[in-house]
Amino acid sequence: MKKLAFIFPGQGCQYVGMGKTLYDEYQNVRDIFQEANDAVGFDLKKMCFDGNLKELNDVENMMLAILTVSYCVFDVYMKEIGVQPVITAGHSLGEYTALLCSGALSFNDALYLVRLRGRLGKELLENRKANMSVIYDINKSIVDEECKNICQKDRIVQIACYNAYDQVVISGDEDLVMKVEDRIVSLNGQITPILNSPPYHSSLMEQASQKLKEKLEGIQFGNFKWPVISNVSAIPYLNENKIIDNLTMQIKKPVQWKATMDYINDMSIDSVIELGPQAVLTNLFNSQGYGISAASFGRASDRKTLINSTQEDESNGKGENIEKAFIPTVITKCLAAAVSTKNSNWNNDEYEKGVIEPYNQIQQMQIELENNSLEPTHEQMLTALNMLHSVFVTKRTPVEEQKQRITQILKDTGTTEIFKGFLSEKGM
């Protein structure tokens, strides 16, 4: 059975005309654009379809446009195919889209936050010359060393995005960014400046991060329908309570995209689907040699192929099995929680016995269930819960956090009544 991961793009995928094909074909896309227009107070649709590139590249407009079009692509995907992911992630701005599509953010709140994010970046540029630049065809450690050598007191340049083994983005004061670019070129690396960009994911955004946090604290977040990987930690959010902290950190800390792709790869994902205007992340993912196929639902040729493939599966009687593969179970939730739990125990013997061994046992059980298209039994789910408890105890997770996370797993999988005595049995 197939397992899908969704990825959502950020800055750099915008172009005039984006979303128009879907708008002309789908009523749900027209409804989304109308909702966006009402929320932002201007004709976002007209700007995306008929505006000029300078207008679209304005950082506030760009963020609203990419979020809206990516959400439209996601909505069309759900209408045409509807198979849910087992994990999702978004690059930079794309993390907001991932949270929106997971149910953790409302559309109006997402529009408000990304517009604010753009405005905060513009405010910084009014008082300080800063920029970003893509660096590739050179080892990230070399770039990091060059940045450290060029930094000055109270003036910085640093790696802002770890995109791939041979691609990073740097961010900081404009003249220092240019000096690093010159050094990279002299070392036979390649550069692509990101024109008129605020220095996102750098310490220059410290003040902006605090202003963003103030607004985040006024947002009502929903429950996750599926896991979303954080840019800052490259592991899934524990729950919606972490959104404020993670997004506050995200605007001033590097995007760990390579680690995010590694995490997706380690989950034995069958296919990665990018949901956005272009295929920027698709191309990046396919260049890493993971052996996982990535496709962009926003690209017409890929969209047609994915829809046709789903229709063929349904006509061959495979549609029901495919749908079941994407319904989270107690076992898949426990495995994800075990991996994403912070460790505070550095005793190797205890870690091997209490974390590695039980985790491997449950992972093998999940693989057998998937290979045989079986649903987990009560005994298997209980074994997975005991494994997770062992991981929590070994990693020295606070009891209150243990209780909260297990309670959420049972709630998400509809098994609260079945395992209602589990928490008390474990002293929680």
Residue pairs with C-beta under 8 A, 6 or more apart in sequence:
1 321
1 322
1 324
1 325
1 370
1 373
2 83
2 270
2 271
2 322
2 325
3 86
3 267
3 268
3 269
3 270
3 271
3 325
3 326
3 370
4 83
4 84
4 85
4 86
4 269
4 270
4 271
4 272
4 273
4 326
5 85
5 86
5 87
5 88
5 89
5 264
5 267
5 269
5 271
5 272
5 273
6 74
6 85
6 87
6 88
6 89
6 98
6 101
6 272
6 273
6 274
6 275
7 88
7 89
7 90
7 91
7 94
7 98
7 264
7 272
7 273
7 274
7 275
7 281
7 282
7 285
7 294
8 70
8 74
8 88
8 89
8 90
8 91
8 94
8 95
8 97
8 98
8 101
8 274
8 275
8 276
8 281
9 66
9 70
9 90
9 91
9 93
9 94
9 274
9 276
9 277
9 278
9 280
9 281
10 66
10 90
10 91
10 92
10 93
10 94
10 95
11 62
11 63
11 66
11 92
11 93
11 194
11 197
11 200
12 194
12 280
13 66
13 276
13 277
13 278
13 280
14 56
14 57
14 62
14 65
14 66
14 277
15 53
15 56
15 277
15 278
16 48
16 49
16 50
16 51
16 52
16 53
16 56
17 48
17 49
18 48
18 49
18 65
18 69
18 277
18 278
19 29
19 33
19 45
19 48
19 49
19 68
19 69
19 72
19 73
19 277
20 48
20 49
21 300
22 29
22 72
22 73
22 76
23 29
23 30
23 33
23 45
23 49
23 72
26 72
26 75
26 76
26 79
28 72
28 75
28 76
28 79
29 72
29 75
29 76
32 68
32 71
32 72
32 75
32 107
33 44
33 45
33 68
33 72
34 45
35 107
35 108
36 44
36 45
36 64
36 68
36 107
36 111
37 43
37 44
37 45
39 107
39 108
39 111
39 112
40 64
40 111
40 115
44 61
44 64
44 65
44 68
47 55
47 56
47 61
47 65
48 56
48 65
48 68
48 69
55 61
56 62
56 65
57 195
57 196
58 118
59 118
59 121
59 122
59 196
59 197
59 198
60 115
60 118
60 119
60 122
61 118
62 118
63 93
63 114
63 115
63 117
63 118
64 111
64 114
64 115
64 118
66 93
66 94
66 97
66 276
66 277
67 93
67 96
67 97
67 100
67 110
67 111
67 114
68 111
69 276
69 277
69 298
70 94
70 97
70 275
70 276
70 277
70 298
71 97
71 100
71 101
71 107
71 110
73 275
73 276
73 277
73 297
73 298
74 97
74 101
74 275
76 297
76 303
77 273
77 275
77 297
80 307
80 310
81 306
81 307
81 310
82 323
83 310
83 322
83 323
83 325
83 326
84 225
84 226
84 326
84 327
85 226
85 273
85 326
86 226
86 227
86 267
86 269
86 326
86 328
86 332
87 226
87 227
87 229
87 236
87 263
87 264
87 267
87 269
87 336
88 98
88 101
88 102
88 226
88 227
88 228
88 229
89 95
89 98
89 228
89 229
89 231
89 260
89 264
90 96
90 97
90 98
90 99
90 228
90 231
91 161
91 163
91 231
91 255
91 257
91 281
92 161
92 200
92 201
92 231
92 250
92 255
93 114
93 117
94 276
94 281
95 228
95 230
95 231
95 247
95 250
96 105
96 110
96 113
96 114
96 117
96 247
97 110
97 275
97 276
98 228
98 229
99 105
99 110
99 228
99 243
100 106
100 107
100 110
101 275
102 224
102 225
102 226
102 227
102 228
103 222
103 223
103 224
103 225
104 221
104 222
104 223
104 224
104 228
104 237
104 240
104 243
105 113
105 219
105 221
105 222
105 243
106 220
106 222
109 219
109 220
112 215
113 212
113 215
113 216
113 219
113 247
116 211
116 212
116 215
117 212
117 251
120 198
120 205
120 208
120 211
120 212
120 251
121 197
121 198
121 199
121 200
121 205
121 208
122 198
123 208
124 130
124 198
124 199
124 204
124 205
124 207
124 208
125 196
125 198
128 173
128 204
129 173
129 174
129 175
130 171
130 172
130 173
130 174
130 177
130 198
130 199
130 202
130 204
131 171
131 172
131 174
131 177
131 178
131 193
131 194
131 195
131 196
131 197
131 199
132 160
132 169
132 170
132 171
132 177
132 193
132 194
132 197
132 198
132 199
132 200
133 169
133 170
133 177
133 180
133 181
133 191
133 192
133 193
133 194
134 163
134 167
134 168
134 169
134 191
134 192
134 193
134 194
135 143
135 167
135 168
135 169
135 170
135 180
135 181
135 184
135 189
135 190
135 191
136 164
136 166
136 167
136 168
136 189
136 190
136 191
136 192
137 166
137 188
137 189
137 190
138 166
138 184
138 187
138 188
138 189
138 190
139 165
139 166
140 159
140 162
140 165
140 166
140 168
142 187
142 189
143 159
143 168
143 170
143 180
143 184
143 189
144 159
146 180
146 183
146 184
147 157
147 158
147 159
147 170
147 172
147 180
150 157
150 176
150 179
150 180
150 183
151 157
151 158
151 172
151 176
152 176
155 172
155 173
155 176
156 172
156 173
156 176
156 202
156 203
156 204
157 170
157 171
157 172
157 173
157 176
157 177
157 179
157 180
157 202
158 170
158 171
158 172
158 202
158 203
158 254
159 168
159 169
159 170
159 171
159 254
160 168
160 169
160 170
160 171
160 199
160 200
160 201
160 202
160 254
160 255
161 168
161 169
161 201
161 254
161 255
161 257
162 168
162 254
162 255
162 256
162 257
162 258
162 259
163 169
163 255
163 257
163 258
163 284
164 257
164 258
164 261
164 284
164 287
164 288
165 258
165 288
167 284
169 194
169 201
169 255
170 177
170 180
171 177
171 199
171 200
171 201
171 202
171 204
172 199
172 202
172 204
173 199
173 204
177 193
181 191
181 193
184 190
184 191
185 191
198 205
199 205
200 251
201 250
201 251
201 252
201 253
201 254
201 255
202 252
203 252
204 252
205 251
205 252
206 252
208 251
208 252
209 248
209 249
209 251
209 252
210 248
212 247
212 248
212 251
213 244
213 248
216 243
216 244
216 247
216 248
217 244
219 243
219 244
221 240
221 243
222 240
223 240
223 412
224 237
224 239
224 240
224 412
226 328
227 236
227 237
227 336
228 236
228 237
229 235
229 236
229 237
229 260
229 263
229 264
230 236
230 237
230 242
230 246
230 250
231 246
231 250
231 253
231 255
231 256
231 257
231 260
232 246
232 249
232 250
232 253
232 255
232 256
233 246
233 256
234 256
234 259
234 260
234 262
234 263
235 263
235 339
235 340
236 336
236 340
237 243
237 246
238 337
238 340
238 401
238 405
239 404
239 405
239 408
257 284
261 284
261 285
261 288
261 290
264 272
264 292
265 290
265 292
268 367
269 292
270 292
270 293
271 292
271 293
271 294
271 295
272 282
272 285
272 292
272 293
272 294
272 295
273 294
273 295
273 296
273 297
273 306
274 280
274 281
274 282
274 285
274 294
274 295
274 296
274 297
274 298
275 297
275 298
276 296
276 298
277 298
278 296
278 298
278 299
279 295
279 296
279 298
279 299
279 302
281 294
281 296
282 294
282 295
282 296
282 299
282 302
285 292
285 294
286 293
286 294
295 302
295 305
295 306
296 302
296 303
297 303
297 306
310 319
310 322
313 319
313 322
321 373
324 373
324 375
325 370
328 412
328 413
329 375
329 376
329 381
329 413
330 376
330 381
330 384
330 385
330 409
330 410
330 413
330 415
330 419
331 362
331 365
331 366
331 369
331 376
331 380
331 381
331 384
332 366
333 409
333 412
333 413
334 362
334 384
334 385
334 387
334 388
334 409
335 359
335 362
335 363
335 366
335 384
337 388
337 391
337 405
337 409
338 355
338 359
338 362
338 387
338 388
338 391
339 359
341 391
341 392
341 395
341 397
342 395
342 397
343 351
343 355
343 395
343 396
344 395
344 396
344 397
345 351
345 354
345 394
345 395
345 396
350 394
351 394
353 394
354 390
354 391
354 393
354 394
354 395
355 390
355 391
355 394
355 395
358 386
358 387
358 390
358 391
359 387
359 391
361 383
361 387
362 383
362 384
362 387
365 376
365 380
365 383
365 384
368 374
369 375
369 376
369 380
376 384
378 418
381 415
381 418
381 419
382 419
382 422
385 406
385 409
385 419
385 422
388 406
388 409
389 402
389 406
389 426
391 397
392 401
392 402
392 405
399 427
399 428
402 426
402 428
403 423
403 428
406 422
406 423
406 428
407 416
407 423
410 416
410 418
410 419
410 422
